[in-house]
Amino acid sequence: MALVRGGERIGDSLVVDRMLGEGAFAEVHRVEHRHLGRLAMKVFKRVTSEAETHDLLGEARLLSTLGHRNVIRLFDVGVLTTAEGRRGYFTMEYVPGGTLERFVAAHRPAVPTDVAAEVTAQIAAGLAVAHGQHPPVLHRDLTPANVLIGYDGAGLRIRISDFGLAVRADPVTRLAGAQGTYAFMAPEVLRHGGYSCAGDVWSVGVLAYVMLTDHLPYDDGTPFAPHRHVRFRRPLLPPSRYNETVDEELDRIVTAALTVDPWQRTPTARELGDALAARRVRAPAPAVTTAEPGPGAQRLVADAYALARTPGGLGRAADLLEEAIGLSPRLAGRHAHTLIRWRRGVVL
């Protein structure tokens, strides 16, 4: 049973619309703010006091004030009463396109190579802001569920979310304690060596590898426990072994981010982003090979175009169209330019 329900009012300004998803630690709901419009609200399953919630989100609030386009914006933090008792929550910007997890699933067997490279570059750009703090702020839980896919007036736009595990590194050692998800943890973290900027880079490398291959790195197809570091004794197959559209330079960039020895790995998100910028290809991305849009996505498109013709409906229309593309990326080829125009406030 969900902690909050559709139609429920939270304080003076929020009304719950519907659940967007949940994980082990929290539920995410779409809510309507009286002044700000649609937002996303994360309700923690185990954090019960406002002080704990503020502590958990301290670094996330810091990063959100920097205003980087690839870091999710947070708006408010508080505590609400649920059927399970008092629970902490925070509100953040709503991204209709959904998570990278859904994006990858919709593109199987692989995200188009240049699209995957652009997504990776934007993740690196947002993470570089955190790594550039003094001392660095480490995310420690970069997974496909914590990266959001959307569009704005400039095109595809990625936001890193869930800085809830983020923490400042020790100013001397530049390390932090281990947290996060086993399959995306660097080898040295699994060996209790602590997190560093290079540990976050490893996680970005795993995301890129999964987008390009639909496999985890250092996985030869035999069963393994993701928390056991014995798997890192296997040679890393470059992404091009699974996906012939991956070029030699992108192979090199991704494998450098996945070097087992952290001292030999790409050390920071900024350097990873610089390498991807140098490699960037201006040619259009390859054609998307996803399934035909389902009836749900097609219905959202129809509703979006109808809403765009109503006074004041353009923002909501753009949200619906972005949600449809999130469900079926093949629609991007037909409607992405329209969505970008709508985000700019232009209707033709």
C-alpha positions as CSV (number, residue, x, y, z in Angstrom):
1,M,0.0,0.0,0.0
2,A,1.3,3.4,-1.0
3,L,2.3,5.9,1.7
4,V,0.2,8.6,0.1
5,R,-2.7,8.4,-2.3
6,G,-4.0,10.2,-5.3
7,G,-6.1,13.3,-4.3
8,E,-4.4,13.6,-0.9
9,R,-3.4,17.1,0.2
10,I,0.0,17.7,1.6
11,G,0.2,20.9,3.6
12,D,-1.3,24.0,2.0
13,S,0.3,23.7,-1.5
14,L,0.5,20.1,-2.6
15,V,-2.0,17.7,-4.0
16,V,-0.9,14.1,-4.9
17,D,-1.7,13.1,-8.4
18,R,-0.3,9.5,-9.0
19,M,2.6,7.3,-8.1
20,L,5.5,7.3,-10.6
21,G,7.5,4.5,-9.1
22,E,9.1,3.1,-5.9
23,G,12.3,1.5,-4.8
24,A,13.7,-0.1,-1.6
25,F,14.0,3.3,0.2
26,A,11.3,5.6,-1.2
27,E,8.2,6.1,-3.3
28,V,8.0,8.8,-6.0
29,H,4.7,10.6,-6.7
30,R,3.6,13.2,-9.2
31,V,2.1,16.1,-7.3
32,E,0.5,19.4,-8.2
33,H,1.9,22.5,-6.4
34,R,-0.5,25.5,-6.1
35,H,2.1,27.9,-7.5
36,L,4.8,25.8,-9.2
37,G,2.6,23.3,-11.1
38,R,3.6,19.7,-11.5
39,L,6.5,18.5,-9.3
40,A,7.8,15.1,-8.3
41,M,7.7,14.2,-4.6
42,K,9.9,11.5,-3.0
43,V,8.6,10.0,0.2
44,F,11.1,8.0,2.3
45,K,10.0,4.7,3.7
46,R,12.3,4.8,6.7
47,V,13.3,8.4,7.3
48,T,10.9,9.8,9.9
49,S,12.1,13.1,11.2
50,E,12.5,16.5,9.5
51,A,16.0,16.8,11.0
52,E,17.1,13.4,9.5
53,T,15.6,14.4,6.1
54,H,17.5,17.7,6.1
55,D,20.7,15.9,7.0
56,L,20.1,13.3,4.3
57,L,19.6,15.9,1.6
58,G,22.1,18.5,2.8
59,E,24.5,18.1,-0.1
60,A,21.7,17.6,-2.6
61,R,20.3,20.9,-1.6
62,L,23.7,22.5,-2.1
63,L,24.1,21.1,-5.6
64,S,20.5,22.1,-6.6
65,T,21.3,25.7,-5.8
66,L,24.2,25.7,-8.3
67,G,21.6,25.6,-11.1
68,H,23.3,23.2,-13.4
69,R,21.1,22.0,-16.2
70,N,22.1,18.3,-15.6
71,V,21.4,18.2,-11.9
72,I,17.8,17.9,-10.7
73,R,16.4,20.9,-8.8
74,L,15.0,20.5,-5.4
75,F,12.3,22.7,-4.0
76,D,11.2,21.8,-0.5
77,V,11.9,19.3,2.3
78,G,9.5,18.3,5.0
79,V,7.7,15.7,7.0
80,L,4.2,14.3,6.4
81,T,1.9,11.9,8.2
82,T,1.2,8.7,6.4
83,A,-0.7,5.4,7.2
84,E,2.7,4.1,8.3
85,G,3.5,7.1,10.5
86,R,5.6,10.2,10.0
87,R,7.8,10.2,6.9
88,G,10.3,12.6,5.4
89,Y,9.8,13.9,1.9
90,F,11.2,16.3,-0.6
91,T,9.9,17.8,-3.8
92,M,11.9,18.2,-7.0
93,E,11.3,19.2,-10.6
94,Y,9.1,16.7,-12.6
95,V,10.7,15.1,-15.7
96,P,8.0,13.5,-17.7
97,G,10.4,11.4,-19.9
98,G,11.1,9.0,-17.0
99,T,14.3,7.2,-16.0
100,L,17.3,6.0,-17.9
101,E,16.2,2.5,-16.9
102,R,13.1,2.9,-19.0
103,F,15.0,4.6,-21.8
104,V,17.4,1.6,-22.0
105,A,14.5,-0.9,-21.9
106,A,12.7,0.9,-24.7
107,H,15.8,0.9,-27.0
108,R,16.8,-2.7,-26.6
109,P,19.0,-4.3,-27.8
110,A,21.1,-1.0,-27.5
111,V,20.7,2.7,-27.3
112,P,21.9,4.3,-30.6
113,T,25.6,4.9,-30.1
114,D,25.7,8.7,-30.5
115,V,22.7,9.0,-28.3
116,A,24.3,6.9,-25.6
117,A,27.5,9.0,-25.9
118,E,25.4,12.2,-25.5
119,V,23.6,10.9,-22.5
120,T,26.9,9.9,-20.9
121,A,28.4,13.3,-21.6
122,Q,25.5,15.1,-19.9
123,I,25.8,12.8,-16.9
124,A,29.5,13.6,-16.7
125,A,28.7,17.3,-17.0
126,G,26.3,17.3,-14.1
127,L,28.6,15.1,-12.0
128,A,31.6,17.4,-12.7
129,V,29.8,20.2,-10.8
130,A,29.7,17.9,-7.7
131,H,33.3,16.8,-8.2
132,G,34.4,20.4,-8.6
133,Q,33.3,21.3,-5.0
134,H,36.0,21.7,-2.3
135,P,36.2,19.0,-1.1
136,P,34.4,17.0,-3.8
137,V,30.8,15.9,-3.4
138,L,30.5,12.2,-4.3
139,H,27.2,10.8,-5.6
140,R,27.9,7.2,-4.6
141,D,24.7,5.8,-6.2
142,L,24.6,6.4,-9.9
143,T,22.2,3.9,-11.4
144,P,19.8,3.9,-14.4
145,A,17.0,4.6,-11.9
146,N,18.7,7.8,-10.7
147,V,19.2,9.4,-14.1
148,L,16.2,11.2,-15.7
149,I,15.6,11.7,-19.4
150,G,13.9,14.7,-20.7
151,Y,13.8,17.5,-23.4
152,D,14.0,21.2,-23.2
153,G,14.3,24.0,-25.8
154,A,17.8,22.8,-26.7
155,G,16.9,19.1,-27.2
156,L,17.7,16.0,-25.1
157,R,18.4,16.9,-21.5
158,I,19.6,14.6,-18.7
159,R,19.2,15.2,-15.0
160,I,21.0,13.4,-12.3
161,S,18.8,12.8,-9.3
162,D,19.0,11.0,-6.0
163,F,21.9,12.8,-4.4
164,G,20.5,11.4,-1.2
165,L,23.6,9.3,-0.7
166,A,25.9,12.1,-1.7
167,V,28.5,13.1,0.8
168,R,31.6,15.4,0.8
169,A,34.8,13.5,0.6
170,D,37.4,13.7,3.4
171,P,39.3,16.9,2.6
172,V,42.7,15.1,3.1
173,T,42.1,11.6,1.7
174,R,39.4,12.7,-0.9
175,L,37.5,9.4,0.0
176,A,34.1,8.6,1.4
177,G,32.4,5.5,2.8
178,A,30.8,3.0,0.5
179,Q,27.0,3.2,-0.3
180,G,25.0,2.5,-3.4
181,T,24.1,-0.4,-5.6
182,Y,26.4,-3.4,-5.9
183,A,26.2,-3.8,-9.7
184,F,27.4,-0.2,-10.2
185,M,30.0,-0.1,-7.4
186,A,33.7,0.2,-8.3
187,P,36.0,-2.7,-7.4
188,E,37.8,-0.7,-4.8
189,V,34.5,0.1,-3.1
190,L,33.5,-3.5,-3.0
191,R,36.9,-4.1,-1.3
192,H,36.0,-1.5,1.3
193,G,38.6,0.9,-0.1
194,G,36.2,3.9,0.0
195,Y,34.6,6.1,-2.6
196,S,36.4,8.7,-4.7
197,C,35.7,10.7,-7.8
198,A,37.1,7.8,-9.7
199,G,34.4,5.6,-8.1
200,D,31.7,7.8,-9.5
201,V,33.4,7.7,-12.9
202,W,33.2,3.9,-12.7
203,S,29.5,4.1,-12.2
204,V,29.1,6.3,-15.2
205,G,31.2,3.9,-17.2
206,V,28.8,1.1,-16.2
207,L,25.8,3.2,-17.3
208,A,27.5,3.8,-20.7
209,Y,28.4,0.1,-21.1
210,V,24.8,-1.0,-20.3
211,M,23.3,1.6,-22.8
212,L,25.7,0.4,-25.6
213,T,25.6,-3.4,-24.9
214,D,22.6,-4.3,-22.6
215,H,25.3,-6.1,-20.5
216,L,27.1,-5.4,-17.3
217,P,30.9,-5.0,-17.8
218,Y,33.1,-7.9,-16.8
219,D,30.2,-10.3,-17.4
220,D,31.0,-13.2,-19.7
221,G,27.5,-14.6,-19.5
222,T,28.2,-17.0,-16.6
223,P,26.4,-16.5,-13.3
224,F,28.1,-14.3,-10.8
225,A,27.3,-12.4,-7.7
226,P,27.6,-8.7,-8.5
227,H,29.1,-7.9,-5.0
228,R,32.0,-10.3,-5.5
229,H,35.1,-8.7,-6.9
230,V,36.4,-12.0,-8.4
231,R,34.6,-11.1,-11.6
232,F,37.1,-8.3,-12.2
233,R,39.7,-10.8,-13.0
234,R,38.0,-11.4,-16.3
235,P,39.2,-9.3,-19.2
236,L,36.8,-6.4,-20.1
237,L,35.2,-6.9,-23.5
238,P,35.0,-3.5,-25.3
239,P,31.4,-2.4,-26.1
240,S,32.1,-2.9,-29.8
241,R,32.3,-6.7,-29.2
242,Y,28.6,-6.6,-28.5
243,N,27.6,-3.6,-30.7
244,E,29.4,-3.1,-34.0
245,T,28.2,0.6,-34.3
246,V,30.5,1.5,-31.4
247,D,33.6,3.3,-32.7
248,E,37.2,2.7,-31.5
249,E,37.4,6.1,-29.7
250,L,34.2,5.4,-27.7
251,D,35.5,1.9,-26.9
252,R,38.6,3.6,-25.5
253,I,36.7,6.2,-23.4
254,V,34.3,3.6,-21.9
255,T,37.0,1.1,-21.1
256,A,39.2,3.8,-19.5
257,A,36.3,4.6,-17.2
258,L,36.1,0.9,-16.3
259,T,39.7,0.3,-15.5
260,V,39.9,-1.9,-12.4
261,D,42.8,0.0,-10.9
262,P,41.4,3.4,-9.7
263,W,44.8,5.0,-10.2
264,Q,44.8,4.1,-13.9
265,R,41.1,5.0,-14.4
266,T,39.8,8.3,-15.7
267,P,40.0,10.2,-12.5
268,T,37.1,12.7,-12.6
269,A,33.8,13.3,-14.3
270,R,35.2,16.5,-15.9
271,E,38.0,14.5,-17.7
272,L,35.4,11.9,-18.8
273,G,33.3,14.7,-20.2
274,D,36.3,16.3,-22.0
275,A,37.1,13.0,-23.7
276,L,33.5,12.6,-24.9
277,A,33.4,16.2,-26.1
278,A,36.6,15.6,-28.2
279,R,35.0,12.5,-29.7
280,R,31.6,13.9,-30.4
281,V,30.4,13.2,-33.9
282,R,28.2,15.8,-35.6
283,A,26.5,13.3,-37.8
284,P,22.9,12.4,-36.9
285,A,22.4,9.5,-34.5
286,P,21.6,6.1,-36.0
287,A,18.0,5.2,-36.6
288,V,16.2,3.9,-33.5
289,T,15.2,0.2,-33.7
290,T,12.5,0.1,-31.1
291,A,9.1,-1.5,-31.3
292,E,6.2,0.4,-32.7
293,P,4.5,2.8,-30.2
294,G,1.9,1.2,-28.0
295,P,-1.6,2.5,-27.7
296,G,-0.8,4.3,-24.4
297,A,2.0,6.3,-26.0
298,Q,-0.1,7.0,-29.1
299,R,-3.0,8.3,-26.9
300,L,-0.6,10.6,-25.0
301,V,0.6,12.1,-28.4
302,A,-3.0,12.7,-29.4
303,D,-3.9,14.3,-26.1
304,A,-0.7,16.4,-26.3
305,Y,-1.6,17.9,-29.7
306,A,-5.1,18.6,-28.6
307,L,-4.0,20.3,-25.4
308,A,-1.4,22.4,-27.3
309,R,-4.3,24.1,-29.2
310,T,-6.0,25.2,-26.0
311,P,-5.1,28.5,-24.3
312,G,-2.4,28.0,-21.6
313,G,-2.1,24.3,-22.4
314,L,1.3,24.3,-24.0
315,G,3.3,23.4,-20.9
316,R,1.1,20.4,-20.1
317,A,1.1,19.4,-23.8
318,A,4.9,19.3,-23.8
319,D,4.8,17.1,-20.6
320,L,2.5,14.7,-22.3
321,L,4.5,14.5,-25.5
322,E,7.7,14.0,-23.4
323,E,6.0,11.2,-21.5
324,A,5.0,9.5,-24.7
325,I,8.6,9.7,-26.1
326,G,9.8,8.2,-22.8
327,L,7.4,5.3,-23.3
328,S,8.4,4.8,-26.9
329,P,11.6,6.5,-28.1
330,R,10.7,5.8,-31.7
331,L,8.3,8.7,-31.4
332,A,11.3,11.0,-30.9
333,G,12.0,10.9,-34.7
334,R,8.5,12.1,-35.4
335,H,7.9,14.5,-32.6
336,A,11.1,15.6,-30.9
337,H,11.3,18.8,-32.9
338,T,7.8,19.7,-32.0
339,L,8.5,19.0,-28.3
340,I,11.6,21.3,-28.4
341,R,9.5,24.1,-30.0
342,W,6.9,23.7,-27.4
343,R,9.5,23.9,-24.6
344,R,10.5,27.2,-26.2
345,G,6.9,28.4,-26.1
346,V,6.5,28.2,-29.9
347,V,3.4,26.7,-31.6
348,L,3.2,26.3,-35.4
